[in-house]
């Protein structure tokens, strides 16, 4: 080992010794942790990394095990705990780490139940990475974890009112008045603590950040479904029954509806987080729907109502959530469950419901139209004339919409052609209306050919002549 390599390694061991010293001040420990974090890549590339890993993990685990969870973001110990968790997450996936996987996962599961939102989110990422790469053998802790997640979903309906009716601002005369025992049970997202007492006449009014418990956090709730899916992929036979028990909880969750007042409250970020948790839960259902298709179809009304309510309530500024909602819908429409959407499919032809009203939502129009087109194509023989007319009106408009890609215009043409035979069947009972809509379809295609002849063909000929 070269001198240039040994010097930083010795220095970093000294930082570990500081962290391990009960008499060292928290500010000094934080500085040592920051130095370790800042130079972590250098450490893991060193030939001394294996021995460093052994020593550091023992110290990291002891600090996480013995230290109390912190719920004020600015607390020095919170910075230390979070940096330690982030370094564990950054550990390279190598054979050196394999022997520590079980103890790390055990610690992360403990943190899930006791720690704050920030630390729990990092812990969840660690659990995911370790299970993805090492696929540890099944053990009772997995069942306990799934039970823990089920408890969170079970209790969620009881918290809805409190989630939206608890202020995100806390006002105190002095920080000594802070009573975490009374605040944490009603904290579901980050809150700002305003302290009236200033340090001196020239300083600004100090503020602090209250972190919710992970078990109540809406941001944590958004991340739980993906881990349950991962557990099912790895331990399919062992957890099949436990995962099936999530279905009624999923259906209850996607049908929770905040009141109009709660949706329009000043706590917009809280509402977006709540919707995010519901949509992630629907994505969970979309993943397991084929596995538990009979059970889900038996509760199809809850699925259809829940999905339509999510589309109606999804905030216009949250384009990423609507995109995820549409992707989940697409997966669900690809199963036999699509037949259960026939009674309410006419609502999906309302673009305000399907796409929303926000300007930023234009980017998801292609996904929305292709998702609806797939559904309409598969159930077209069962659609009423009124619904078919809505389909023709919407997709005829798309044929001439130059803001849409050629692929979406072509898809719209294909769907309209597939609807012709369905319209012909309806002509026996309602000849006049069917004839009118068929005539409109013909005009749509003639107009499209006219546009191609006048605008597109000259451009093609011009390119070919160059």
N, C-alpha and C positions, 0 to 999 in steps of 0.2 A: 504494500500500500504506500502510495507516494505521500510526501510531506504535505503537498498542496491539498490532498484528499483528507488526510488525517486531522488537519487543523479544524475544519468546519465540523467534522463528526464529533470531535472532542468538545467543541463549543456547544453543539446541540445536546450532547449528553449532560452538559452542565445545566442547560435549560430544563431538561427532564428532572434533574436533581432538585432544581428550584420548585418545580411543580409538585414534587414528591415531599417537599419540606413543609410540615404542618406549621412551622413558625414563620414562614415567609409571608409577607403581606400580599394581599390579593392583587394590588396594582403591579407588584413585581412579577407575580405569577402570570398576570395578563400579558405583560411585556414579553415574558419567556414564551408563552403560547403563541403570541403574534409572530415572534421570530421563527419559531418552528413552522408555523403555517406558511409564512412568506418564503421560506427556503425548503419547502417540503419536497419539491421535485428534485432538488440537489441531493437530499437525503436518500430518497428511494433509488436514485441512480448510483449511490455509493456501494462499494463492495462490503461495507459494514452494515448495510441495510438489514440483513437477516437478524443480526444480534440487536440492532436498534429496534426492530419490530417487536422482538420479545420484550425488551425493557419498556418501550413506550406503551404497548398495549396493557401491560400490568398496571402502569401508572394511570393511564387514561381510564381504565375500567374502575379502578379504585376511586378516582375523583367522581365519576358518574354514579357509582354505587353509593358512596358515602355522603356526597354533597346533596344539599336540599335543592329541589327544583325552584327556579326563580321565575317570577311572573312580572317583574318590572324589566323591560328590555334594556334599560340603561345600566342596570346593576353589573358591576364588574364580573361577578361570578357567572352571570348569564353569558357574557361575552366569552368567558373561558370555556364553559360547557359547550356552547355552540361551535366554537373553533375546534374543539376536540372532536366533536361529532363529524364536522366537515372533513377533518383530517382522516378519520376512520373511513369516511366515504371515498376519499381519494386514494386509499391504499390500493396498490396494484393487485390485480387478480392473478396471483401466482400460487404455486404449491406451498410456499412459505406461509401463506395466509390460511390454507385449508385447515390446519389443526386448531385454529382460533375461531373458526366459523361458528361453531355451536355456542361458545361463550359470548361471542358478539351478538348473535341473534337473541339469546336469552336476555342480554342487557337491553337491546333495542325494544324487545317486547315489554320489558318493565317500564322503559321510558314512555312508551305509547300510553300507558295507563296513568302515569303520574306527572309527566312533564308538560311544558307549555307548547303552544302551537308551533313556534319556530323550530324547536328541538325535535318535536315529533315528526315534522315534515322531513327533516334530514334523516331521522331514524327509519322512516318508511322507505326512503330511497336506498338506504343501506340494506334493509331487509330484501328489497326487490333485487338488487345487484347480487347479493350473496346467494339467493335462491336461484337466480338465473344461471349463474356460472358454476356453482358447486352442487346444486340440487341435493341438499342434505337429506338423509334418510328421514322418513316420517317419524314424528315423535308426538307425545301428548300435547306439547306446547302449541302445535298447529291447531288442534281442536280448541284449545283454550283461546287462541287468537281469533278463530272464527266465531266463537261464542262471544268474545269481547265486541267484535264488529256487529254481531246480531243485537247485542244489548244497545249499542249506539243507535241503530236503526229503530229498534223497538221504542226507545225513549224520545225519538225525534218529534213525533206528533205532540207530545206534552210540552215541548219547548217553543212551538211556533209563535204563540202570542208573545212570549218573553223575548224572543229573538228580535222582533220588530218594534216592541214597545219599550225597550231599554235603550237609553241614550248612549251614544258613542262618546260623549264628553262627560268627564267627571270633574267636579269643581271642589277643591279643598282649600281651607285656609292655610293649612300647613301639611307637609308630607307625613308628619307623625299621626295625622288623623286617618291615614289610609287603613282601611279594614279589608284585607284580602278575603277573609272568610265570608264576608257578606257580598263582595263584588264578584268573585269568581263563579259562583253558581249561576249567575245571569250574564256571563260574558261569553259570547259566541264568536266574536270577532275582536280585532284590536281596538282598544279604547284609548283616548287621549286624556291624561290627567292634568288638569290646570291647577297650579298652586298659586294662590293669591299672594302669599308671603314672599317678598323678593329678598335676595341675598344682600343687596345694597340699593341705594336710591337710583343708581345709574344702570342697573341690570334690568333685563327684560323679565317678564313674568315667566318663571320656569315651567316647563311641561315635561311630562314623562309618558311612557307608553305601557299600558297594561296589556299583557299577552294572555289570551284565554287558555284554559286547559285544553290539551289536545283532544280529550274525549268529548268536548263540547264544540270544538272549532269547526266552522263550516268549511274552511279551507282543507282541513284534515279529512273531513267527510268526503270531499271531492276525490281524494286520493285512495280511499279504501277499496272501491270496487275493483280497480286494476290489480290490487294485491290478492283479492279473493279469486279473481280469474286466474292469476299466476299459480296460486295454491291448488286450484282445481286442475290445471294443466299438469302440474308435477305429481300430485297425490290423488289422481282421479278416483281410483277405487276406494281409497280410505276416507275421502271427504264428500263423496257423492250425496249421501243423506244430509249432511250439514248444509251443503250448497242448495239443495232442494228446499230447505227450510227458509231460505232467503226470499223465495218467490212472493209469498204474501207480504213480506216487509217491503219488497221492491214496489209492489203494486200500491201499497199504502203511501209510500214515499212520493211516487210520481203523481199521486192525486192530491197531495197536500196543496192547499191554495191559500196564500195570504189574501187578506181582504184588499179591496181597492185602495182604502186609506193606507194600509201597510205597504202596498206596492208603490204608491205615489209619495211615500214619506221622504224625508230628507236623507234617510239612511240608504241611499241608492246602492252603495257598494255592498252593503249587507244583503240587499235583495239579489244583486248579481251573484254573490257567493252562494246564496240559497238556491237560486235557479241552476247554478253550476253543479251543485251537489245533486239536484234532481235529475239533470240531464246526464251526468256521469252514471247515475243509477239506472237510467233508461238504457244507456250503452251497455251496462252490465247485463241487463235483461236481453238485449239484442245478441249478446255473445252466447247466453245459455238457452235461448229460446228453442233451438233445434233439439237440444239435449232433453229438455223438459216440456216438449211441445204440447202434450196432452193436457198437462196441468195449466199451462199458460192459456191455451185455447178455451179451457173451461172458465177462465176468468178474463175472457177477451174484452168484455165491456170496460173493465178497469184499465186495460191497456189502451184501447182506442180513446177513451175519455181523457186518460192521463196525458197521452201524446198530444192530443188536440189542445188541451189546456196549457201545456208547456209551450206550444207554438203561439197561442194567443197571448201568453204572459211574458214571453221572452223579451227582455229589454232591447230596444232598437239599437242601443249603443254597444251591445254585446254580440257582434257579428260572429265571433269565434264560438260562442255557445250555440247560436242557431246553426252554424255549420256542423257542429258535433251532433246536434239534434237531428239534422237531416241525414247524416251518415247512419245514425242509429235507426232512423225510420227506414232507410234503404235496406238495411239488413233484415229488419222485421218484415218488410214488404216482400222479401225474397223467400218467405216461408208460407205455409198454408194459412197463417194468421191473416194474410192480406184479404182473404174472403170476408173477414169480420169487419173490415173497413168500408165495405160497400154501402151500408146504410148511411155513413157519414162522409163519403168520399166527395160529395158536392161541396162541402166546406173547404176542402183542400184546393179547389179551383179559385178560391178567394186569395188573391196575391198578397193582401195585407196579412192574412193568416199564415200563408205558406212561406213568404219571404220577409214580411215585416215592412216597416215604413222608413227605416233609416237609410240615409244616403250611402253609408258604408256597407250596406247589405247588397249592393249591386254585384259585388264580387261573387256572391253565392247563388246568383240567379241560375247559372248553368246547372249547378248541383241540384237546386230545387226543381227545375223543369225536368231534368233527366230522371230524378227520383219519382216525380208524379207521373211521367210518361211510362215508366216501367210498371207502375201500379195499374194505371189505366189500361195498358196493353194486356196485362194478364187477366184482368177482371172485365174486359170490355163486353163480353157476351152477356154479362149480368147487369149492365148499366141501363138505367131508365133513359128515355129520350131526353128528358130535361138535363140529366148529367152529361149525356153525349153532346148536347148542344153547348154546354159550358166548356167541354173539352175542345170542341171545334173552335169556339170563339177564342179561347186562350192560345191554343197552338197555331191557329191561323195568324194571329197577331205576331207570334214568334217567328213565323216563316219570313215575315217582312221586316223584322227587327235587325237592323244592321249593326246594332251594338252587341248582338250575340254572335258567337263564333259560328262558322259554317257548319261545324259538326252538330251544334244544337239546332240550327235551322233544318239540316238534313233529318235529324231525329224527329223533329216536329212533322216534317213531310211524311215520314214513314208511319208515324202514329195516325195521322189523318187518313192515310190510305187504308190502314188496318181498321179504321172505324166505319169505312164505307159499307161493308157488308152488314155491320150491326145496325146502321141506319136503314138499310134496305129491309131488314127484318121488321123494323118498327113501322115501315111504310104501309103495312097491311092494316094496322090499327089506326095510325095517324098519318094518312097519306099526304095531307097538305103541309104539315110541319116538316115531315121527313123530306119532302120534295124541296122545300125552301132551303133547308140546311145543306142538302146535297148540291143544290144550285150554287149556294154560297161557296162550298168547297171547290167546285169547278172554277168559279171566278177567282178564288185564291190562287189556284195553280196557274191559271191563264195569266194573272197579273204577275206572278213570279217569273214565268217564262218571258213575259214582256220586259221585266226588269233586267233579266239575264241578257236578253237580246240587245237592249238599248245601252246597258252600262257595262256588263261583264264581258260579253263577247268581243266588243271593240278593243278592250284592254288586253284580252288574250291574243287576238290577232296582231295587235301592235307589238306585244312581246315576242311573238313567233317570227315577226318580220325583221326584228333587230339582228 
